[in-house]
Amino acid sequence: MLQEFEMIKRHTVILASALLAGALFTSPVFSASSKAYEGNKLFNTTCFLCHGKSGKGDGPLAGKLDTHVVDLTNGGHVSQMTDRELFRIIQGTMAHGTVNKSMPRWGLAISEPQIHSLVAYIRFLNRSKHPLVGDPELGQRVYQKNCAICHGSGGKGDGALTNVITMTPADHTDGVTMNQISNEHMRKDITIGSTEKGLMPGWEGLLSDAEIDGLISYIRLLSNH
């Protein structure tokens, strides 16, 4: 067990070097996007080692530990914890046996804003009714290039075009409303346009299936900020 824990700590030190070099630190995009989006990127660089890409506790190191890795997608204990408790567990300032005694002290490697973003993404994994179906980083690029003009760079429905054309773009940060829309419904609206809003264009033939799936995933994370 000690050898396995030391291996995890070595991963933490390696990642700390990358972080301090600026590879994962906050960028200008951080302030314009949701914490859950930033948390997704960081999770897939760090936490996936134990928790897996899907957060189900099936990462490449999970089978090497003699303790159970928590499934972050399945309500239970994690859903009963406060954001502050999750923050302290990730940071390493709360007793690590609270979740898993092998949990690395990520506060040694990442900043407090990054830990807050991880908490936001864990909340998404724990609460969202809809899975991520594509690459949200691809979706973010497509969104800023094609959707921000109406929906705004932060997704609040306040894009520049709303100043010159009477329209009410969807607020993609409204988690309650967005969680009521299925991935299939969202894909249809993006592909052929929305008959409900009238001015929502269809992107069929302009965006690939992968880009549309990425958009859906990015919007999911925008609505879980």
PyRosetta script that sets phi, psi and omega in degrees:
from pyrosetta import init, pose_from_sequence

init()
pose = pose_from_sequence("MLQEFEMIKRHTVILASALLAGALFTSPVFSASSKAYEGNKLFNTTCFLCHGKSGKGDGPLAGKLDTHVVDLTNGGHVSQMTDRELFRIIQGTMAHGTVNKSMPRWGLAISEPQIHSLVAYIRFLNRSKHPLVGDPELGQRVYQKNCAICHGSGGKGDGALTNVITMTPADHTDGVTMNQISNEHMRKDITIGSTEKGLMPGWEGLLSDAEIDGLISYIRLLSNH")
pose.set_psi(1, -41.9)
pose.set_omega(1, -179.6)
pose.set_phi(2, -61.1)
pose.set_psi(2, -40.8)
pose.set_omega(2, -179.8)
pose.set_phi(3, -63.6)
pose.set_psi(3, -40.2)
pose.set_omega(3, -180.0)
pose.set_phi(4, -66.8)
pose.set_psi(4, -40.3)
pose.set_omega(4, 179.7)
pose.set_phi(5, -66.0)
pose.set_psi(5, -38.5)
pose.set_omega(5, 177.6)
pose.set_phi(6, -63.0)
pose.set_psi(6, -35.2)
pose.set_omega(6, 177.8)
pose.set_phi(7, -63.5)
pose.set_psi(7, -42.3)
pose.set_omega(7, 179.0)
pose.set_phi(8, -64.4)
pose.set_psi(8, -40.4)
pose.set_omega(8, 179.3)
pose.set_phi(9, -64.4)
pose.set_psi(9, -36.0)
pose.set_omega(9, 177.5)
pose.set_phi(10, -63.4)
pose.set_psi(10, -40.4)
pose.set_omega(10, 175.7)
pose.set_phi(11, -59.0)
pose.set_psi(11, -40.2)
pose.set_omega(11, -179.6)
pose.set_phi(12, -62.4)
pose.set_psi(12, -44.1)
pose.set_omega(12, -179.7)
pose.set_phi(13, -64.3)
pose.set_psi(13, -43.0)
pose.set_omega(13, 178.7)
pose.set_phi(14, -60.6)
pose.set_psi(14, -45.2)
pose.set_omega(14, 179.9)
pose.set_phi(15, -66.6)
pose.set_psi(15, -34.0)
pose.set_omega(15, 177.9)
pose.set_phi(16, -60.3)
pose.set_psi(16, -40.6)
pose.set_omega(16, 179.4)
pose.set_phi(17, -61.3)
pose.set_psi(17, -42.8)
pose.set_omega(17, 179.0)
pose.set_phi(18, -65.1)
pose.set_psi(18, -40.8)
pose.set_omega(18, -178.7)
pose.set_phi(19, -65.2)
pose.set_psi(19, -45.0)
pose.set_omega(19, -178.8)
pose.set_phi(20, -66.7)
pose.set_psi(20, -23.4)
pose.set_omega(20, 177.5)
pose.set_phi(21, -80.4)
pose.set_psi(21, -7.6)
pose.set_omega(21, 177.0)
pose.set_phi(22, 98.8)
pose.set_psi(22, 4.3)
pose.set_omega(22, -175.5)
pose.set_phi(23, -66.2)
pose.set_psi(23, -33.5)
pose.set_omega(23, -176.3)
pose.set_phi(24, -122.4)
pose.set_psi(24, 3.0)
pose.set_omega(24, -177.8)
pose.set_phi(25, -70.8)
pose.set_psi(25, 165.4)
pose.set_omega(25, -176.3)
pose.set_phi(26, -51.7)
pose.set_psi(26, 133.1)
pose.set_omega(26, 177.6)
pose.set_phi(27, -115.2)
pose.set_psi(27, 174.1)
pose.set_omega(27, 176.8)
pose.set_phi(28, -56.7)
pose.set_psi(28, -29.0)
pose.set_omega(28, -179.6)
pose.set_phi(29, -66.9)
pose.set_psi(29, -28.3)
pose.set_omega(29, -175.2)
pose.set_phi(30, -55.0)
pose.set_psi(30, -45.4)
pose.set_omega(30, -176.0)
pose.set_phi(31, -72.8)
pose.set_psi(31, -20.0)
pose.set_omega(31, -176.7)
pose.set_phi(32, -95.4)
pose.set_psi(32, -12.6)
pose.set_omega(32, -178.1)
pose.set_phi(33, -116.0)
pose.set_psi(33, 175.7)
pose.set_omega(33, -175.5)
pose.set_phi(34, -79.1)
pose.set_psi(34, 157.5)
pose.set_omega(34, 175.8)
pose.set_phi(35, -62.3)
pose.set_psi(35, -36.9)
pose.set_omega(35, -179.0)
pose.set_phi(36, -63.7)
pose.set_psi(36, -36.1)
pose.set_omega(36, 177.9)
pose.set_phi(37, -64.8)
pose.set_psi(37, -47.9)
pose.set_omega(37, 178.0)
pose.set_phi(38, -63.7)
pose.set_psi(38, -37.7)
pose.set_omega(38, 178.7)
pose.set_phi(39, -64.5)
pose.set_psi(39, -35.9)
pose.set_omega(39, 177.3)
pose.set_phi(40, -61.5)
pose.set_psi(40, -44.9)
pose.set_omega(40, 179.7)
pose.set_phi(41, -62.5)
pose.set_psi(41, -44.2)
pose.set_omega(41, -178.1)
pose.set_phi(42, -70.0)
pose.set_psi(42, -39.9)
pose.set_omega(42, 178.8)
pose.set_phi(43, -57.6)
pose.set_psi(43, -42.7)
pose.set_omega(43, -176.9)
pose.set_phi(44, -77.2)
pose.set_psi(44, -0.8)
pose.set_omega(44, 175.7)
pose.set_phi(45, -108.7)
pose.set_psi(45, -22.0)
pose.set_omega(45, -174.1)
pose.set_phi(46, -125.3)
pose.set_psi(46, -67.3)
pose.set_omega(46, -169.4)
pose.set_phi(47, -67.0)
pose.set_psi(47, -23.5)
pose.set_omega(47, -177.1)
pose.set_phi(48, -61.1)
pose.set_psi(48, -22.5)
pose.set_omega(48, -178.4)
pose.set_phi(49, -55.0)
pose.set_psi(49, -38.3)
pose.set_omega(49, 178.1)
pose.set_phi(50, -106.7)
pose.set_psi(50, -44.3)
pose.set_omega(50, -172.6)
pose.set_phi(51, -83.7)
pose.set_psi(51, -13.3)
pose.set_omega(51, 180.0)
pose.set_phi(52, 82.8)
pose.set_psi(52, 158.8)
pose.set_omega(52, -179.1)
pose.set_phi(53, -60.4)
pose.set_psi(53, -32.2)
pose.set_omega(53, -178.5)
pose.set_phi(54, -89.9)
pose.set_psi(54, -7.7)
pose.set_omega(54, -178.9)
pose.set_phi(55, 82.6)
pose.set_psi(55, 10.5)
pose.set_omega(55, -174.8)
pose.set_phi(56, -87.4)
pose.set_psi(56, 4.6)
pose.set_omega(56, 178.7)
pose.set_phi(57, 84.0)
pose.set_psi(57, 23.8)
pose.set_omega(57, -175.5)
pose.set_phi(58, -119.0)
pose.set_psi(58, 37.5)
pose.set_omega(58, -179.4)
pose.set_phi(59, -73.8)
pose.set_psi(59, 170.8)
pose.set_omega(59, -175.4)
pose.set_phi(60, -62.8)
pose.set_psi(60, -22.4)
pose.set_omega(60, 177.5)
pose.set_phi(61, -95.6)
pose.set_psi(61, -10.8)
pose.set_omega(61, -173.5)
pose.set_phi(62, -57.1)
pose.set_psi(62, -43.1)
pose.set_omega(62, -177.9)
pose.set_phi(63, -72.0)
pose.set_psi(63, -10.1)
pose.set_omega(63, -178.5)
pose.set_phi(64, -93.8)
pose.set_psi(64, -5.0)
pose.set_omega(64, -179.0)
pose.set_phi(65, -99.0)
pose.set_psi(65, 151.3)
pose.set_omega(65, 178.2)
pose.set_phi(66, -96.4)
pose.set_psi(66, 11.8)
pose.set_omega(66, 174.2)
pose.set_phi(67, -122.2)
pose.set_psi(67, 154.7)
pose.set_omega(67, -177.6)
pose.set_phi(68, -74.6)
pose.set_psi(68, 132.8)
pose.set_omega(68, 175.8)
pose.set_phi(69, -87.4)
pose.set_psi(69, 128.7)
pose.set_omega(69, -174.5)
pose.set_phi(70, -64.5)
pose.set_psi(70, 136.4)
pose.set_omega(70, 171.4)
pose.set_phi(71, -83.0)
pose.set_psi(71, 108.6)
pose.set_omega(71, -176.2)
pose.set_phi(72, -78.7)
pose.set_psi(72, -5.5)
pose.set_omega(72, -177.2)
pose.set_phi(73, -97.9)
pose.set_psi(73, 0.5)
pose.set_omega(73, -166.6)
pose.set_phi(74, -122.6)
pose.set_psi(74, 62.5)
pose.set_omega(74, 172.3)
pose.set_phi(75, 40.3)
pose.set_psi(75, -124.4)
pose.set_omega(75, 174.0)
pose.set_phi(76, 54.5)
pose.set_psi(76, -137.9)
pose.set_omega(76, -171.9)
pose.set_phi(77, -60.1)
pose.set_psi(77, -41.8)
pose.set_omega(77, -177.4)
pose.set_phi(78, -63.2)
pose.set_psi(78, -40.7)
pose.set_omega(78, -178.5)
pose.set_phi(79, -66.6)
pose.set_psi(79, -21.4)
pose.set_omega(79, -179.2)
pose.set_phi(80, -88.2)
pose.set_psi(80, -7.1)
pose.set_omega(80, -178.3)
pose.set_phi(81, -88.6)
pose.set_psi(81, 148.4)
pose.set_omega(81, 175.7)
pose.set_phi(82, -77.8)
pose.set_psi(82, 162.4)
pose.set_omega(82, 176.3)
pose.set_phi(83, -59.6)
pose.set_psi(83, -37.3)
pose.set_omega(83, -179.5)
pose.set_phi(84, -64.5)
pose.set_psi(84, -40.1)
pose.set_omega(84, 178.7)
pose.set_phi(85, -64.9)
pose.set_psi(85, -44.4)
pose.set_omega(85, 177.2)
pose.set_phi(86, -61.3)
pose.set_psi(86, -42.2)
pose.set_omega(86, 179.1)
pose.set_phi(87, -57.7)
pose.set_psi(87, -47.3)
pose.set_omega(87, -175.5)
pose.set_phi(88, -69.1)
pose.set_psi(88, -33.4)
pose.set_omega(88, 177.9)
pose.set_phi(89, -66.6)
pose.set_psi(89, -44.5)
pose.set_omega(89, 178.3)
pose.set_phi(90, -65.0)
pose.set_psi(90, -44.3)
pose.set_omega(90, -178.0)
pose.set_phi(91, -64.8)
pose.set_psi(91, -36.0)
pose.set_omega(91, -178.5)
pose.set_phi(92, 100.9)
pose.set_psi(92, 17.5)
pose.set_omega(92, 179.8)
pose.set_phi(93, -103.2)
pose.set_psi(93, 3.5)
pose.set_omega(93, 172.3)
pose.set_phi(94, -115.6)
pose.set_psi(94, 153.0)
pose.set_omega(94, 179.7)
pose.set_phi(95, -53.3)
pose.set_psi(95, 120.5)
pose.set_omega(95, -173.2)
pose.set_phi(96, -70.8)
pose.set_psi(96, -16.1)
pose.set_omega(96, 174.3)
pose.set_phi(97, -67.7)
pose.set_psi(97, -9.4)
pose.set_omega(97, 178.7)
pose.set_phi(98, -58.1)
pose.set_psi(98, -37.4)
pose.set_omega(98, 178.9)
pose.set_phi(99, -118.8)
pose.set_psi(99, -54.0)
pose.set_omega(99, -176.8)
pose.set_phi(100, -158.9)
pose.set_psi(100, 124.6)
pose.set_omega(100, -175.3)
pose.set_phi(101, -66.5)
pose.set_psi(101, -13.1)
pose.set_omega(101, 179.3)
pose.set_phi(102, -93.6)
pose.set_psi(102, 2.1)
pose.set_omega(102, -177.6)
pose.set_phi(103, -61.9)
pose.set_psi(103, 122.5)
pose.set_omega(103, 178.2)
pose.set_phi(104, -65.4)
pose.set_psi(104, 157.3)
pose.set_omega(104, 176.9)
pose.set_phi(105, -89.5)
pose.set_psi(105, 87.8)
pose.set_omega(105, -172.9)
pose.set_phi(106, -69.9)
pose.set_psi(106, -14.2)
pose.set_omega(106, 176.5)
pose.set_phi(107, -62.9)
pose.set_psi(107, -17.2)
pose.set_omega(107, 176.9)
pose.set_phi(108, -79.7)
pose.set_psi(108, -14.0)
pose.set_omega(108, -172.5)
pose.set_phi(109, -120.6)
pose.set_psi(109, -26.3)
pose.set_omega(109, -175.4)
pose.set_phi(110, -129.6)
pose.set_psi(110, 160.0)
pose.set_omega(110, -175.4)
pose.set_phi(111, -80.9)
pose.set_psi(111, 165.4)
pose.set_omega(111, 178.7)
pose.set_phi(112, -62.3)
pose.set_psi(112, -42.6)
pose.set_omega(112, 176.0)
pose.set_phi(113, -58.4)
pose.set_psi(113, -36.1)
pose.set_omega(113, 179.0)
pose.set_phi(114, -68.4)
pose.set_psi(114, -37.2)
pose.set_omega(114, 177.0)
pose.set_phi(115, -64.6)
pose.set_psi(115, -41.1)
pose.set_omega(115, 176.7)
pose.set_phi(116, -59.9)
pose.set_psi(116, -38.0)
pose.set_omega(116, 179.2)
pose.set_phi(117, -66.8)
pose.set_psi(117, -37.2)
pose.set_omega(117, 176.9)
pose.set_phi(118, -64.6)
pose.set_psi(118, -40.3)
pose.set_omega(118, 177.0)
pose.set_phi(119, -59.6)
pose.set_psi(119, -43.9)
pose.set_omega(119, 179.8)
pose.set_phi(120, -61.9)
pose.set_psi(120, -40.8)
pose.set_omega(120, -180.0)
pose.set_phi(121, -70.1)
pose.set_psi(121, -37.1)
pose.set_omega(121, 176.0)
pose.set_phi(122, -62.2)
pose.set_psi(122, -38.8)
pose.set_omega(122, 175.9)
pose.set_phi(123, -61.7)
pose.set_psi(123, -40.4)
pose.set_omega(123, 176.7)
pose.set_phi(124, -60.5)
pose.set_psi(124, -48.6)
pose.set_omega(124, 179.9)
pose.set_phi(125, -58.6)
pose.set_psi(125, -35.8)
pose.set_omega(125, -173.5)
pose.set_phi(126, -82.6)
pose.set_psi(126, -24.0)
pose.set_omega(126, -170.5)
pose.set_phi(127, -118.4)
pose.set_psi(127, -26.8)
pose.set_omega(127, -171.3)
pose.set_phi(128, -65.8)
pose.set_psi(128, 141.1)
pose.set_omega(128, 175.9)
pose.set_phi(129, -83.2)
pose.set_psi(129, -11.8)
pose.set_omega(129, -170.4)
pose.set_phi(130, -125.2)
pose.set_psi(130, 129.8)
pose.set_omega(130, 179.4)
pose.set_phi(131, -76.3)
pose.set_psi(131, 160.8)
pose.set_omega(131, 171.6)
pose.set_phi(132, -78.5)
pose.set_psi(132, 125.0)
pose.set_omega(132, -174.3)
pose.set_phi(133, -103.1)
pose.set_psi(133, -7.2)
pose.set_omega(133, -178.1)
pose.set_phi(134, -148.9)
pose.set_psi(134, -165.2)
pose.set_omega(134, -178.0)
pose.set_phi(135, -91.0)
pose.set_psi(135, 108.1)
pose.set_omega(135, -177.3)
pose.set_phi(136, -65.5)
pose.set_psi(136, -23.8)
pose.set_omega(136, 177.9)
pose.set_phi(137, -70.2)
pose.set_psi(137, -39.3)
pose.set_omega(137, 172.1)
pose.set_phi(138, -63.4)
pose.set_psi(138, -43.6)
pose.set_omega(138, 179.4)
pose.set_phi(139, -60.3)
pose.set_psi(139, -37.8)
pose.set_omega(139, 179.1)
pose.set_phi(140, -63.5)
pose.set_psi(140, -41.1)
pose.set_omega(140, 179.3)
pose.set_phi(141, -66.2)
pose.set_psi(141, -42.7)
pose.set_omega(141, 179.1)
pose.set_phi(142, -65.4)
pose.set_psi(142, -40.8)
pose.set_omega(142, -179.3)
pose.set_phi(143, -61.2)
pose.set_psi(143, -48.4)
pose.set_omega(143, -178.4)
pose.set_phi(144, -65.8)
pose.set_psi(144, -31.1)
pose.set_omega(144, -178.8)
pose.set_phi(145, -78.9)
pose.set_psi(145, -37.9)
pose.set_omega(145, -170.1)
pose.set_phi(146, -117.0)
pose.set_psi(146, -28.1)
pose.set_omega(146, -170.8)
pose.set_phi(147, -104.7)
pose.set_psi(147, -26.6)
pose.set_omega(147, -174.0)
pose.set_phi(148, -63.5)
pose.set_psi(148, -26.8)
pose.set_omega(148, -179.5)
pose.set_phi(149, -58.5)
pose.set_psi(149, -30.6)
pose.set_omega(149, 176.9)
pose.set_phi(150, -105.0)
pose.set_psi(150, -48.1)
pose.set_omega(150, -173.5)
pose.set_phi(151, -84.8)
pose.set_psi(151, -10.8)
pose.set_omega(151, -179.0)
pose.set_phi(152, 87.1)
pose.set_psi(152, 152.3)
pose.set_omega(152, -177.1)
pose.set_phi(153, -64.3)
pose.set_psi(153, -26.7)
pose.set_omega(153, 178.2)
pose.set_phi(154, -96.5)
pose.set_psi(154, 0.1)
pose.set_omega(154, 176.4)
pose.set_phi(155, 82.2)
pose.set_psi(155, 11.9)
pose.set_omega(155, -175.0)
pose.set_phi(156, -85.1)
pose.set_psi(156, 2.5)
pose.set_omega(156, -179.6)
pose.set_phi(157, 82.5)
pose.set_psi(157, 22.4)
pose.set_omega(157, -174.8)
pose.set_phi(158, -121.4)
pose.set_psi(158, 38.4)
pose.set_omega(158, -179.9)
pose.set_phi(159, -66.2)
pose.set_psi(159, 166.0)
pose.set_omega(159, -175.1)
pose.set_phi(160, -58.8)
pose.set_psi(160, -33.5)
pose.set_omega(160, -176.8)
pose.set_phi(161, -67.0)
pose.set_psi(161, -21.2)
pose.set_omega(161, 179.0)
pose.set_phi(162, -69.0)
pose.set_psi(162, -15.1)
pose.set_omega(162, 178.7)
pose.set_phi(163, -81.4)
pose.set_psi(163, -16.7)
pose.set_omega(163, -176.8)
pose.set_phi(164, -120.4)
pose.set_psi(164, -14.3)
pose.set_omega(164, 177.9)
pose.set_phi(165, -130.1)
pose.set_psi(165, 134.5)
pose.set_omega(165, 178.2)
pose.set_phi(166, -71.2)
pose.set_psi(166, 111.7)
pose.set_omega(166, -179.3)
pose.set_phi(167, -158.0)
pose.set_psi(167, 160.8)
pose.set_omega(167, 177.2)
pose.set_phi(168, -131.1)
pose.set_psi(168, 79.4)
pose.set_omega(168, 179.1)
pose.set_phi(169, -62.1)
pose.set_psi(169, 151.3)
pose.set_omega(169, 178.6)
pose.set_phi(170, -61.1)
pose.set_psi(170, 141.8)
pose.set_omega(170, 173.6)
pose.set_phi(171, -88.0)
pose.set_psi(171, 103.5)
pose.set_omega(171, -175.7)
pose.set_phi(172, -76.5)
pose.set_psi(172, -3.6)
pose.set_omega(172, 176.1)
pose.set_phi(173, -93.0)
pose.set_psi(173, -3.0)
pose.set_omega(173, 179.0)
pose.set_phi(174, -80.7)
pose.set_psi(174, 91.7)
pose.set_omega(174, -174.3)
pose.set_phi(175, -61.1)
pose.set_psi(175, -38.6)
pose.set_omega(175, -178.1)
pose.set_phi(176, -62.8)
pose.set_psi(176, -47.8)
pose.set_omega(176, -179.7)
pose.set_phi(177, -68.5)
pose.set_psi(177, -45.3)
pose.set_omega(177, -176.2)
pose.set_phi(178, -66.6)
pose.set_psi(178, -31.0)
pose.set_omega(178, -179.1)
pose.set_phi(179, -70.8)
pose.set_psi(179, -14.6)
pose.set_omega(179, 177.8)
pose.set_phi(180, -85.6)
pose.set_psi(180, -8.8)
pose.set_omega(180, -178.2)
pose.set_phi(181, -101.0)
pose.set_psi(181, 123.8)
pose.set_omega(181, -179.3)
pose.set_phi(182, -72.7)
pose.set_psi(182, 160.9)
pose.set_omega(182, 175.2)
pose.set_phi(183, -59.5)
pose.set_psi(183, -37.9)
pose.set_omega(183, -179.4)
pose.set_phi(184, -64.9)
pose.set_psi(184, -42.4)
pose.set_omega(184, 178.4)
pose.set_phi(185, -64.5)
pose.set_psi(185, -42.8)
pose.set_omega(185, 179.6)
pose.set_phi(186, -63.9)
pose.set_psi(186, -41.3)
pose.set_omega(186, 179.1)
pose.set_phi(187, -61.5)
pose.set_psi(187, -40.6)
pose.set_omega(187, 179.6)
pose.set_phi(188, -63.8)
pose.set_psi(188, -44.5)
pose.set_omega(188, 179.7)
pose.set_phi(189, -61.8)
pose.set_psi(189, -41.9)
pose.set_omega(189, 180.0)
pose.set_phi(190, -68.9)
pose.set_psi(190, -38.9)
pose.set_omega(190, -174.5)
pose.set_phi(191, -73.0)
pose.set_psi(191, -50.8)
pose.set_omega(191, -173.8)
pose.set_phi(192, -111.2)
pose.set_psi(192, -2.9)
pose.set_omega(192, -178.8)
pose.set_phi(193, 94.4)
pose.set_psi(193, 162.4)
pose.set_omega(193, -178.2)
pose.set_phi(194, -101.1)
pose.set_psi(194, 122.1)
pose.set_omega(194, 175.8)
pose.set_phi(195, -77.5)
pose.set_psi(195, -17.5)
pose.set_omega(195, -179.8)
pose.set_phi(196, -76.1)
pose.set_psi(196, -43.0)
pose.set_omega(196, -177.7)
pose.set_phi(197, -88.4)
pose.set_psi(197, -22.7)
pose.set_omega(197, 176.6)
pose.set_phi(198, 85.7)
pose.set_psi(198, -51.4)
pose.set_omega(198, -175.4)
pose.set_phi(199, -94.9)
pose.set_psi(199, -1.6)
pose.set_omega(199, 178.6)
pose.set_phi(200, -72.5)
pose.set_psi(200, 114.3)
pose.set_omega(200, -177.5)
pose.set_phi(201, -77.3)
pose.set_psi(201, 159.0)
pose.set_omega(201, 173.1)
pose.set_phi(202, -92.6)
pose.set_psi(202, 141.1)
pose.set_omega(202, -175.3)
pose.set_phi(203, -109.3)
pose.set_psi(203, 14.6)
pose.set_omega(203, 178.5)
pose.set_phi(204, -61.6)
pose.set_psi(204, 131.3)
pose.set_omega(204, -178.5)
pose.set_phi(205, 86.5)
pose.set_psi(205, -15.6)
pose.set_omega(205, 178.9)
pose.set_phi(206, -103.0)
pose.set_psi(206, -32.1)
pose.set_omega(206, 177.7)
pose.set_phi(207, -118.2)
pose.set_psi(207, 144.5)
pose.set_omega(207, 177.5)
pose.set_phi(208, -77.8)
pose.set_psi(208, 167.2)
pose.set_omega(208, 176.6)
pose.set_phi(209, -59.4)
pose.set_psi(209, -39.7)
pose.set_omega(209, -179.9)
pose.set_phi(210, -64.7)
pose.set_psi(210, -38.3)
pose.set_omega(210, 179.1)
pose.set_phi(211, -68.5)
pose.set_psi(211, -38.8)
pose.set_omega(211, 178.1)
pose.set_phi(212, -66.6)
pose.set_psi(212, -43.4)
pose.set_omega(212, 177.4)
pose.set_phi(213, -62.7)
pose.set_psi(213, -38.1)
pose.set_omega(213, 177.1)
pose.set_phi(214, -64.3)
pose.set_psi(214, -40.3)
pose.set_omega(214, 177.0)
pose.set_phi(215, -60.6)
pose.set_psi(215, -45.2)
pose.set_omega(215, 179.6)
pose.set_phi(216, -57.7)
pose.set_psi(216, -45.1)
pose.set_omega(216, -178.7)
pose.set_phi(217, -67.1)
pose.set_psi(217, -40.7)
pose.set_omega(217, 179.1)
pose.set_phi(218, -64.6)
pose.set_psi(218, -41.4)
pose.set_omega(218, 178.9)
pose.set_phi(219, -64.6)
pose.set_psi(219, -37.1)
pose.set_omega(219, 176.5)
pose.set_phi(220, -58.3)
pose.set_psi(220, -41.2)
pose.set_omega(220, -179.2)
pose.set_phi(221, -75.7)
pose.set_psi(221, -30.1)
pose.set_omega(221, 173.5)
pose.set_phi(222, -61.8)
pose.set_psi(222, -36.4)
pose.set_omega(222, -176.4)
pose.set_phi(223, -84.7)
pose.set_psi(223, 1.8)
pose.set_omega(223, 175.8)
pose.set_phi(224, -126.0)
pose.set_psi(224, 61.4)
pose.set_omega(224, -174.9)
pose.set_phi(225, -96.2)
pose.dump_pdb("model.pdb")
